[in-house]
Amino acid sequence: MDHREEAEDHVMLTTHLLAASTVGAGTPTTDRVIATVAAVVALVGAIIGGVALARSTSRARGGSRGPVFALMAATIGAVAGGFVVATADGGPGTGNGIVGGYAALFLGLTGVVLGGSALARGRAGRRA
């Protein structure tokens, strides 16, 4: 590769980076809105999962829908966040919602673990 090809590659890379970062930091894009909604849904699932887990350790209560709702909300948030991450064309600041997508993935997985633990404890408490 000679210097001319290197210069052309550098110009193409610079042009691509400049084109990818034309969205303002506060501009709501479709991907950002989807990622934000996914993160909020996953956060709700994680909170409900944490509350359900706290209740399952303090008292065995049959028939609680909290762990199931936490699992559903957290899974929906994580799947939507994963979709945003998988389809993003650029990194943070490009308007692709990548930061919100990763937040939704993290919160969703946290909610699944908490909700699943609460569900398992609730079932174990009913068996005993």
DSSP file (Angstrom, degrees, kcal/mol; ACC not computed):
  #  RESIDUE AA STRUCTURE BP1 BP2  ACC     N-H-->O    O-->H-N    N-H-->O    O-->H-N    TCO  KAPPA ALPHA  PHI   PSI    X-CA   Y-CA   Z-CA
    1    1 A M              0   0    0      0, 0.0     2,-0.1     0, 0.0     0, 0.0   0.000 360.0 360.0 360.0 124.5    0.0    0.0    0.0
    2    2 A D     >  -     0   0    0      1,-0.1     4,-1.9     4,-0.0     5,-0.2  -0.313 360.0 -95.0 -91.4 178.8    1.5    3.3   -1.1
    3    3 A H  H  > S+     0   0    0      1,-0.2     4,-2.3     2,-0.2     5,-0.2   0.828 121.5  57.7 -64.7 -32.8    1.1    6.7    0.5
    4    4 A R  H  > S+     0   0    0      2,-0.2     4,-2.1     1,-0.2    -1,-0.2   0.925 107.6  46.1 -65.6 -44.3   -1.7    7.7   -2.0
    5    5 A E  H  > S+     0   0    0      2,-0.2     4,-2.4     1,-0.2    -1,-0.2   0.886 111.9  52.2 -65.5 -38.7   -3.8    4.7   -1.0
    6    6 A E  H  X S+     0   0    0     -4,-1.9     4,-2.3     2,-0.2    -2,-0.2   0.906 109.5  49.4 -63.0 -41.4   -3.2    5.4    2.7
    7    7 A A  H  X S+     0   0    0     -4,-2.3     4,-2.3     2,-0.2    -2,-0.2   0.896 110.9  49.8 -65.2 -40.3   -4.3    9.0    2.2
    8    8 A E  H  X S+     0   0    0     -4,-2.1     4,-2.4     2,-0.2    -2,-0.2   0.910 111.1  49.1 -64.9 -42.0   -7.5    7.9    0.4
    9    9 A D  H  X S+     0   0    0     -4,-2.4     4,-2.4     2,-0.2    -2,-0.2   0.900 110.9  50.4 -63.3 -40.3   -8.3    5.5    3.2
   10   10 A H  H  X S+     0   0    0     -4,-2.3     4,-2.6     2,-0.2    -2,-0.2   0.903 110.8  48.8 -63.9 -42.0   -7.7    8.2    5.8
   11   11 A V  H  X S+     0   0    0     -4,-2.3     4,-2.6     2,-0.2    -2,-0.2   0.907 112.2  48.9 -64.7 -41.9  -10.0   10.6    3.9
   12   12 A M  H  X S+     0   0    0     -4,-2.4     4,-2.3     2,-0.2    -2,-0.2   0.908 112.6  47.7 -64.9 -41.5  -12.7    7.9    3.6
   13   13 A L  H  X S+     0   0    0     -4,-2.4     4,-2.5     2,-0.2    -2,-0.2   0.921 113.2  47.9 -65.2 -43.9  -12.5    7.1    7.3
   14   14 A T  H  X S+     0   0    0     -4,-2.6     4,-2.4     1,-0.2    -2,-0.2   0.907 112.1  49.5 -63.3 -42.3  -12.6   10.8    8.3
   15   15 A T  H  X S+     0   0    0     -4,-2.6     4,-2.3     2,-0.2    -1,-0.2   0.904 111.1  49.7 -63.4 -41.6  -15.6   11.4    6.0
   16   16 A H  H  X S+     0   0    0     -4,-2.3     4,-2.0     2,-0.2    -2,-0.2   0.918 111.9  47.9 -64.0 -43.8  -17.4    8.4    7.5
   17   17 A L  H  X S+     0   0    0     -4,-2.5     4,-1.2     1,-0.2    -2,-0.2   0.892 112.7  48.3 -65.2 -39.7  -16.8    9.6   11.0
   18   18 A L  H  < S+     0   0    0     -4,-2.4     3,-0.3     1,-0.2    -1,-0.2   0.896 112.6  48.3 -67.5 -39.4  -18.0   13.1   10.3
   19   19 A A  H >< S+     0   0    0     -4,-2.3     3,-0.7     1,-0.2    -2,-0.2   0.844 109.9  53.4 -68.4 -33.2  -21.1   11.8    8.6
   20   20 A A  H 3< S+     0   0    0     -4,-2.0     3,-0.3     1,-0.2    -1,-0.2   0.754 106.9  51.7 -74.7 -24.2  -21.9    9.5   11.5
   21   21 A S  T 3< S+     0   0    0     -4,-1.2    -1,-0.2    -3,-0.3    -2,-0.1  -0.160  71.3 109.6-108.6  40.3  -21.7   12.2   14.1
   22   22 A T    <   +     0   0    0     -3,-0.7     2,-0.4    72,-0.2    -1,-0.2   0.486  53.8  95.8 -92.1  -2.0  -24.0   14.8   12.7
   23   23 A V  S    S-     0   0    0     -3,-0.3    72,-0.1    70,-0.3     6,-0.0  -0.737  77.8-119.2 -91.3 134.7  -26.8   14.3   15.3
   24   24 A G    >   -     0   0    0     -2,-0.4     3,-1.0     1,-0.1    -1,-0.1  -0.262  22.5-112.7 -68.9 158.8  -26.8   16.6   18.2
   25   25 A A  T 3  S+     0   0    0      1,-0.3    -1,-0.1     3,-0.0    68,-0.1   0.829 115.7  37.5 -63.4 -34.2  -26.5   15.3   21.7
   26   26 A G  T 3  S+     0   0    0      2,-0.1    -1,-0.3     0, 0.0    -2,-0.0   0.362  86.5 117.6-100.7   5.9  -30.0   16.2   22.8
   27   27 A T    <   -     0   0    0     -3,-1.0     2,-0.5     1,-0.1     5,-0.1  -0.614  62.7-134.1 -77.6 120.5  -31.7   15.3   19.5
   28   28 A P        -     0   0    0      0, 0.0     2,-0.3     0, 0.0    -2,-0.1  -0.638  28.1-178.0 -77.2 122.3  -34.2   12.5   19.9
   29   29 A T     >  -     0   0    0     -2,-0.5     4,-2.4     1,-0.1     5,-0.2  -0.706  41.2-105.8-109.5 167.6  -33.9    9.9   17.2
   30   30 A T  H  > S+     0   0    0     -2,-0.3     4,-2.6     1,-0.2     5,-0.2   0.922 121.8  49.2 -59.1 -44.8  -36.0    6.8   16.8
   31   31 A D  H  > S+     0   0    0     64,-0.3     4,-2.5     1,-0.2    -1,-0.2   0.891 110.6  50.2 -63.9 -39.1  -33.2    4.6   18.0
   32   32 A R  H  > S+     0   0    0     63,-0.5     4,-2.4     2,-0.2    -1,-0.2   0.902 111.3  48.6 -66.0 -39.8  -32.6    6.8   21.1
   33   33 A V  H  X S+     0   0    0     -4,-2.4     4,-2.6     2,-0.2     5,-0.2   0.929 112.7  47.5 -65.9 -44.9  -36.3    6.7   21.9
   34   34 A I  H  X S+     0   0    0     -4,-2.6     4,-2.6     1,-0.2    -2,-0.2   0.924 113.7  48.2 -61.3 -44.3  -36.5    2.9   21.5
   35   35 A A  H  X S+     0   0    0     -4,-2.5     4,-2.3     2,-0.2    -1,-0.2   0.888 112.1  49.3 -64.3 -39.3  -33.4    2.5   23.7
   36   36 A T  H  X S+     0   0    0     -4,-2.4     4,-2.3     2,-0.2    -2,-0.2   0.926 112.3  46.8 -66.5 -44.8  -34.7    4.8   26.3
   37   37 A V  H  X S+     0   0    0     -4,-2.6     4,-2.6     1,-0.2     5,-0.2   0.914 112.7  50.7 -63.1 -42.0  -38.1    3.1   26.5
   38   38 A A  H  X S+     0   0    0     -4,-2.6     4,-2.5    -5,-0.2    -2,-0.2   0.908 110.5  49.2 -61.8 -41.7  -36.3   -0.3   26.6
   39   39 A A  H  X S+     0   0    0     -4,-2.3     4,-2.3     2,-0.2    -1,-0.2   0.890 111.7  48.6 -65.8 -39.2  -34.0    0.9   29.5
   40   40 A V  H  X S+     0   0    0     -4,-2.3     4,-2.5     2,-0.2    -2,-0.2   0.924 112.5  47.9 -67.0 -43.9  -37.0    2.2   31.5
   41   41 A V  H  X S+     0   0    0     -4,-2.6     4,-2.2     1,-0.2    -2,-0.2   0.921 113.9  47.5 -62.2 -43.4  -38.9   -1.0   31.0
   42   42 A A  H  X S+     0   0    0     -4,-2.5     4,-2.4    -5,-0.2    -1,-0.2   0.882 110.6  52.3 -65.2 -38.0  -35.9   -3.0   32.0
   43   43 A L  H  X S+     0   0    0     -4,-2.3     4,-2.7     2,-0.2    -2,-0.2   0.916 108.6  50.1 -63.5 -43.4  -35.4   -0.7   35.0
   44   44 A V  H  X S+     0   0    0     -4,-2.5     4,-2.7     1,-0.2     5,-0.2   0.919 111.0  50.0 -60.5 -43.1  -39.0   -1.3   36.1
   45   45 A G  H  X S+     0   0    0     -4,-2.2     4,-2.4     1,-0.2    -2,-0.2   0.902 111.1  48.6 -61.6 -41.1  -38.4   -5.0   35.8
   46   46 A A  H  X S+     0   0    0     -4,-2.4     4,-2.4     2,-0.2    -2,-0.2   0.901 112.5  48.0 -66.5 -41.0  -35.2   -4.8   37.9
   47   47 A I  H  X S+     0   0    0     -4,-2.7     4,-2.5     2,-0.2     5,-0.2   0.943 113.8  45.9 -64.7 -47.3  -36.9   -2.8   40.6
   48   48 A I  H  X S+     0   0    0     -4,-2.7     4,-2.7     1,-0.2    -2,-0.2   0.892 112.4  52.1 -64.2 -38.2  -39.9   -5.1   40.8
   49   49 A G  H  X S+     0   0    0     -4,-2.4     4,-2.3    -5,-0.2    -1,-0.2   0.899 110.1  48.6 -63.2 -40.5  -37.6   -8.1   40.8
   50   50 A G  H  X S+     0   0    0     -4,-2.4     4,-2.2     2,-0.2    -2,-0.2   0.906 113.1  46.8 -65.6 -41.5  -35.6   -6.6   43.7
   51   51 A V  H  X S+     0   0    0     -4,-2.5     4,-2.3     2,-0.2    -2,-0.2   0.916 113.0  49.5 -65.8 -42.6  -38.8   -5.9   45.7
   52   52 A A  H  X S+     0   0    0     -4,-2.7     4,-2.1     1,-0.2    -2,-0.2   0.887 110.9  49.9 -64.3 -38.5  -40.1   -9.4   45.0
   53   53 A L  H  X S+     0   0    0     -4,-2.3     4,-1.3     2,-0.2    -1,-0.2   0.902 110.2  50.2 -66.7 -40.3  -36.8  -10.9   46.1
   54   54 A A  H  X S+     0   0    0     -4,-2.2     4,-1.3     1,-0.2    -2,-0.2   0.894 112.6  47.2 -64.0 -39.6  -36.8   -8.9   49.3
   55   55 A R  H  X S+     0   0    0     -4,-2.3     4,-2.1     1,-0.2    -1,-0.2   0.858 107.6  56.0 -69.9 -34.5  -40.4  -10.0   50.0
   56   56 A S  H  < S+     0   0    0     -4,-2.1    -1,-0.2     1,-0.2    -2,-0.2   0.788 108.6  47.7 -70.9 -24.9  -39.6  -13.6   49.3
   57   57 A T  H  < S+     0   0    0     -4,-1.3    -1,-0.2    -3,-0.1    -2,-0.2   0.788 113.2  47.5 -83.0 -27.9  -36.8  -13.6   51.9
   58   58 A S  H  < S-     0   0    0     -4,-1.3     2,-0.3     1,-0.3    -2,-0.2   0.829 129.3  -3.6 -83.6 -31.5  -38.9  -12.0   54.6
   59   59 A R     <  -     0   0    0     -4,-2.1     2,-0.7    -5,-0.1    -1,-0.3  -0.972  68.4-116.1-159.3 143.5  -41.9  -14.2   54.2
   60   60 A A        +     0   0    0     -2,-0.3     2,-0.5    -3,-0.1    -4,-0.1  -0.736  39.4 176.5 -83.3 119.3  -43.1  -17.0   52.0
   61   61 A R    >   -     0   0    0     -2,-0.7     3,-0.7     3,-0.0     2,-0.2  -0.972  16.9-147.3-129.9 118.0  -46.1  -15.7   50.1
   62   62 A G  T 3  S+     0   0    0     -2,-0.5    61,-0.1     1,-0.2    60,-0.0  -0.494  75.2  27.8 -82.2 152.1  -47.8  -17.8   47.4
   63   63 A G  T 3  S+     0   0    0      1,-0.2     2,-0.3    -2,-0.2    -1,-0.2   0.557  74.0 153.8  82.0   8.6  -49.5  -16.4   44.4
   64   64 A S    <   -     0   0    0     -3,-0.7     4,-0.3     1,-0.1    -1,-0.2  -0.547  30.5-163.7 -74.6 133.0  -47.4  -13.3   44.0
   65   65 A R     >  +     0   0    0     -2,-0.3     4,-2.7     1,-0.2     5,-0.2   0.477  67.7  94.1 -92.4  -4.2  -47.2  -12.0   40.4
   66   66 A G  H  > S+     0   0    0      1,-0.2     4,-2.8     2,-0.2     5,-0.2   0.921  84.2  46.3 -56.8 -51.3  -44.2   -9.7   41.1
   67   67 A P  H  > S+     0   0    0      0, 0.0     4,-2.4     0, 0.0    -1,-0.2   0.892 114.4  48.6 -62.0 -37.7  -41.5  -12.1   40.1
   68   68 A V  H  > S+     0   0    0     -4,-0.3     4,-2.3     2,-0.2    -2,-0.2   0.922 113.1  46.8 -67.7 -43.7  -43.3  -13.1   36.9
   69   69 A F  H  X S+     0   0    0     -4,-2.7     4,-2.8     2,-0.2     5,-0.3   0.896 111.6  52.2 -64.7 -39.2  -43.9   -9.4   36.0
   70   70 A A  H  X S+     0   0    0     -4,-2.8     4,-2.6    -5,-0.2     5,-0.3   0.924 110.0  48.5 -62.2 -44.1  -40.3   -8.6   36.7
   71   71 A L  H  X S+     0   0    0     -4,-2.4     4,-2.1    -5,-0.2    -2,-0.2   0.913 113.8  46.7 -62.0 -43.2  -39.1  -11.5   34.4
   72   72 A M  H  X S+     0   0    0     -4,-2.3     4,-2.4     2,-0.2    -2,-0.2   0.952 116.1  42.9 -65.4 -49.6  -41.5  -10.3   31.6
   73   73 A A  H  X S+     0   0    0     -4,-2.8     4,-2.5     1,-0.2    -2,-0.2   0.915 115.9  48.2 -64.5 -43.3  -40.5   -6.6   31.8
   74   74 A A  H  X S+     0   0    0     -4,-2.6     4,-2.5    -5,-0.3    -1,-0.2   0.892 112.4  48.9 -65.8 -39.3  -36.8   -7.3   32.2
   75   75 A T  H  X S+     0   0    0     -4,-2.1     4,-2.6    -5,-0.3     5,-0.2   0.920 111.5  48.8 -66.8 -43.6  -36.8   -9.7   29.3
   76   76 A I  H  X S+     0   0    0     -4,-2.4     4,-2.4     1,-0.2     5,-0.2   0.927 113.8  47.3 -61.3 -44.8  -38.7   -7.3   27.0
   77   77 A G  H  X S+     0   0    0     -4,-2.5     4,-2.4     1,-0.2    -2,-0.2   0.907 113.3  47.7 -63.1 -42.6  -36.3   -4.5   28.0
   78   78 A A  H  X S+     0   0    0     -4,-2.5     4,-2.5     2,-0.2    -2,-0.2   0.896 112.6  48.3 -67.6 -40.2  -33.2   -6.7   27.4
   79   79 A V  H  X S+     0   0    0     -4,-2.6     4,-2.2     2,-0.2    -2,-0.2   0.929 113.7  46.6 -66.1 -44.7  -34.4   -7.9   24.0
   80   80 A A  H  X S+     0   0    0     -4,-2.4     4,-2.1    -5,-0.2    -2,-0.2   0.910 113.6  49.1 -64.3 -41.0  -35.3   -4.4   22.8
   81   81 A G  H  X S+     0   0    0     -4,-2.4     4,-2.4    -5,-0.2    -2,-0.2   0.898 110.2  51.1 -63.7 -40.9  -31.9   -3.1   24.1
   82   82 A G  H  X S+     0   0    0     -4,-2.5     4,-2.6     2,-0.2    -1,-0.2   0.874 108.0  52.8 -63.2 -37.6  -30.1   -6.0   22.3
   83   83 A F  H  X S+     0   0    0     -4,-2.2     4,-1.8     2,-0.2    -2,-0.2   0.921 109.7  48.2 -63.1 -44.1  -32.0   -5.2   19.1
   84   84 A V  H  X S+     0   0    0     -4,-2.1     4,-0.8     1,-0.2    -2,-0.2   0.922 113.8  46.8 -62.7 -44.2  -30.8   -1.5   19.3
   85   85 A V  H >< S+     0   0    0     -4,-2.4     3,-0.6     1,-0.2    -2,-0.2   0.909 112.2  50.4 -64.3 -41.9  -27.2   -2.6   20.0
   86   86 A A  H 3< S+     0   0    0     -4,-2.6    -1,-0.2     1,-0.2    -2,-0.2   0.815 116.2  40.7 -68.0 -30.1  -27.2   -5.1   17.2
   87   87 A T  H 3< S+     0   0    0     -4,-1.8    -1,-0.2    -5,-0.2    -2,-0.2   0.444  85.3 120.5 -99.5   0.0  -28.6   -2.6   14.6
   88   88 A A    <<  -     0   0    0     -4,-0.8     9,-0.0    -3,-0.6     3,-0.0  -0.422  45.6-162.7 -68.7 137.1  -26.5    0.4   15.7
   89   89 A D        +     0   0    0     -2,-0.1     2,-0.3     2,-0.1    -1,-0.1   0.596  68.9  15.4 -93.4 -14.1  -24.3    1.8   13.0
   90   90 A G  S    S-     0   0    0      1,-0.1     3,-0.1   -70,-0.1     8,-0.1  -0.834  78.6 -94.5-148.5-177.0  -22.0    3.8   15.2
   91   91 A G    >   -     0   0    0     -2,-0.3     3,-1.5     1,-0.2     5,-0.4   0.039  69.6 -33.8 -91.0-161.0  -20.9    4.4   18.8
   92   92 A P  T 3  S+     0   0    0      0, 0.0    -1,-0.2     0, 0.0     0, 0.0  -0.297 125.5  25.7 -59.5 138.5  -22.0    6.9   21.4
   93   93 A G  T 3  S+     0   0    0     -3,-0.1   -70,-0.3   -68,-0.1    -2,-0.0   0.443  90.9 101.3  89.6   1.3  -23.1   10.3   20.2
   94   94 A T  S <  S-     0   0    0     -3,-1.5   -72,-0.2   -72,-0.1   -71,-0.1   0.527  94.8-111.0 -95.3  -5.2  -24.2    9.1   16.7
   95   95 A G  S    S+     0   0    0     -4,-0.2   -63,-0.5   -72,-0.1   -64,-0.3   0.559  86.9 116.1  89.3   8.5  -27.9    9.0   17.5
   96   96 A N  S    S-     0   0    0     -5,-0.4    -9,-0.1   -65,-0.1   -61,-0.0   0.485  80.3-122.1 -90.5  -3.1  -28.1    5.2   17.3
   97   97 A G     >  +     0   0    0     -6,-0.1     4,-2.4     3,-0.1     5,-0.2   0.727  61.7 145.1  74.1  22.4  -29.1    4.7   20.9
   98   98 A I  H  >  +     0   0    0     -7,-0.3     4,-2.2     1,-0.2     5,-0.2   0.865  69.0  50.1 -64.8 -37.4  -26.1    2.5   21.7
   99   99 A V  H  > S+     0   0    0      2,-0.2     4,-2.1     1,-0.2    -1,-0.2   0.935 113.8  44.8 -68.0 -45.4  -25.7    3.8   25.3
  100  100 A G  H  > S+     0   0    0      2,-0.2     4,-2.6     1,-0.2    -2,-0.2   0.853 111.1  55.5 -64.8 -34.7  -29.4    3.3   26.1
  101  101 A G  H  X S+     0   0    0     -4,-2.4     4,-2.2     2,-0.2    -2,-0.2   0.923 109.2  45.3 -64.3 -44.5  -29.3   -0.1   24.4
  102  102 A Y  H  X S+     0   0    0     -4,-2.2     4,-2.5     2,-0.2    -2,-0.2   0.881 112.3  52.4 -66.8 -36.6  -26.4   -1.3   26.6
  103  103 A A  H  X S+     0   0    0     -4,-2.1     4,-2.9     2,-0.2     5,-0.3   0.918 109.6  49.2 -63.3 -42.5  -28.2    0.2   29.7
  104  104 A A  H  X S+     0   0    0     -4,-2.6     4,-2.6     2,-0.2     5,-0.2   0.896 110.8  50.6 -64.4 -39.9  -31.3   -1.8   28.8
  105  105 A L  H  X S+     0   0    0     -4,-2.2     4,-2.5     2,-0.2     5,-0.2   0.949 114.0  43.9 -60.7 -48.7  -29.3   -5.0   28.3
  106  106 A F  H  X S+     0   0    0     -4,-2.5     4,-2.2     2,-0.2    -2,-0.2   0.947 117.9  43.1 -62.9 -50.1  -27.6   -4.5   31.7
  107  107 A L  H  X S+     0   0    0     -4,-2.9     4,-2.6     1,-0.2    -1,-0.2   0.879 113.8  52.6 -65.5 -37.3  -30.8   -3.6   33.6
  108  108 A G  H  X S+     0   0    0     -4,-2.6     4,-2.3    -5,-0.3    -1,-0.2   0.926 110.3  46.4 -64.8 -44.8  -32.8   -6.3   31.8
  109  109 A L  H  X S+     0   0    0     -4,-2.5     4,-2.2    -5,-0.2    -1,-0.2   0.886 112.5  51.4 -65.2 -37.2  -30.3   -9.0   32.7
  110  110 A T  H  X S+     0   0    0     -4,-2.2     4,-2.5    -5,-0.2    -2,-0.2   0.926 110.7  48.5 -62.7 -44.6  -30.2   -7.7   36.3
  111  111 A G  H  X S+     0   0    0     -4,-2.6     4,-3.0     1,-0.2     5,-0.3   0.867 109.3  52.5 -64.0 -37.2  -34.0   -7.8   36.4
  112  112 A V  H  X S+     0   0    0     -4,-2.3     4,-2.6     2,-0.2     5,-0.2   0.918 111.3  46.7 -64.7 -43.0  -34.1  -11.4   35.0
  113  113 A V  H  X S+     0   0    0     -4,-2.2     4,-2.2     2,-0.2    -2,-0.2   0.934 116.5  43.8 -64.4 -45.8  -31.7  -12.6   37.7
  114  114 A L  H  X S+     0   0    0     -4,-2.5     4,-2.3     2,-0.2    -2,-0.2   0.938 117.1  45.0 -66.1 -46.7  -33.6  -10.8   40.5
  115  115 A G  H  X S+     0   0    0     -4,-3.0     4,-2.4     1,-0.2    -2,-0.2   0.896 114.1  49.6 -64.4 -40.5  -37.0  -11.9   39.3
  116  116 A G  H  X S+     0   0    0     -4,-2.6     4,-2.5    -5,-0.3    -1,-0.2   0.890 110.9  49.6 -65.6 -39.1  -35.8  -15.5   38.7
  117  117 A S  H  X S+     0   0    0     -4,-2.2     4,-2.4    -5,-0.2    -2,-0.2   0.910 112.0  48.2 -65.0 -42.0  -34.3  -15.6   42.1
  118  118 A A  H  X S+     0   0    0     -4,-2.3     4,-2.4     2,-0.2    -2,-0.2   0.897 112.1  49.4 -65.3 -40.1  -37.5  -14.4   43.7
  119  119 A L  H  X S+     0   0    0     -4,-2.4     4,-2.1     2,-0.2    -2,-0.2   0.919 112.0  48.0 -65.1 -43.2  -39.6  -16.8   41.7
  120  120 A A  H  X S+     0   0    0     -4,-2.5     4,-2.3     2,-0.2    -2,-0.2   0.903 113.1  47.6 -65.0 -41.2  -37.3  -19.7   42.7
  121  121 A R  H  X S+     0   0    0     -4,-2.4     4,-2.4     2,-0.2    -1,-0.2   0.890 110.5  52.4 -67.1 -38.6  -37.4  -18.7   46.4
  122  122 A G  H  X S+     0   0    0     -4,-2.4     4,-1.5     2,-0.2    -2,-0.2   0.903 111.8  45.5 -63.8 -40.7  -41.2  -18.4   46.3
  123  123 A R  H  X S+     0   0    0     -4,-2.1     4,-1.5     2,-0.2    -2,-0.2   0.890 112.7  50.4 -69.6 -39.1  -41.6  -21.8   44.9
  124  124 A A  H  X S+     0   0    0     -4,-2.3     4,-1.4     1,-0.2    -2,-0.2   0.874 109.4  52.1 -66.3 -36.4  -39.1  -23.3   47.4
  125  125 A G  H  < S+     0   0    0     -4,-2.4    -1,-0.2     1,-0.2    -2,-0.2   0.837 108.6  50.0 -67.9 -33.8  -41.0  -21.6   50.2
  126  126 A R  H  < S+     0   0    0     -4,-1.5    -1,-0.2     1,-0.2    -2,-0.2   0.814 109.2  52.3 -74.7 -29.8  -44.3  -23.1   49.1
  127  127 A R  H  <        0   0    0     -4,-1.5    -2,-0.2     1,-0.2    -1,-0.2   0.834 360.0 360.0 -73.7 -32.3  -42.8  -26.6   48.9
  128  128 A A     <        0   0    0     -4,-1.4    -1,-0.2    -5,-0.1    -2,-0.2   0.483 360.0 360.0 -77.0 360.0  -41.4  -26.6   52.4
